[in-house]
Amino acid sequence: MAHGLVEATGLSHFRYDPKKMDDKELFHAGYNRVYDSLEPESNLDHVEDVMDHILTEWDDEEIVCSWKLHRRIGEFLHKTAPGRGIFEVSV
């Protein structure tokens, strides 16, 4: 979900090559490693801003559950990133 949200907002993450940098070097260069992927810290800051916007608008009386949260993320992306999004699959 995290990588998908980063990509849906128009940002990118990268494949990790362990021969180039170790985790300490990556940290100092501003990257977070998740298994074989690299995520720039700025991407995670951006996703935090997106989630903060979504959750700030949430009614305090409404229960938060995963399907509602995912729907709100999709609605936000539909409004702010036309043609991009994390799509619901019907079965």
BELCOR-V187245 format. One record per pair of residues at least 24 apart in sequence whose ideal C-beta (glycine too) atoms are under 7 Angstrom apart, sorted by the first residue. I is the first residue (numbers start at 0). GAP is how many residues later the second one is. Records with the same first field share a line. If there is no record, write none. Layout:
BEGIN
I = GAP, GAP
END
This chain:
BEGIN
1 = 45
2 = 34
3 = 82
4 = 42, 68, 81
5 = 33, 37, 41
7 = 69, 73, 76, 77, 78
8 = 37, 41, 72
9 = 71, 74
10 = 32, 35
12 = 24, 25, 26, 30
13 = 24
49 = 26
END
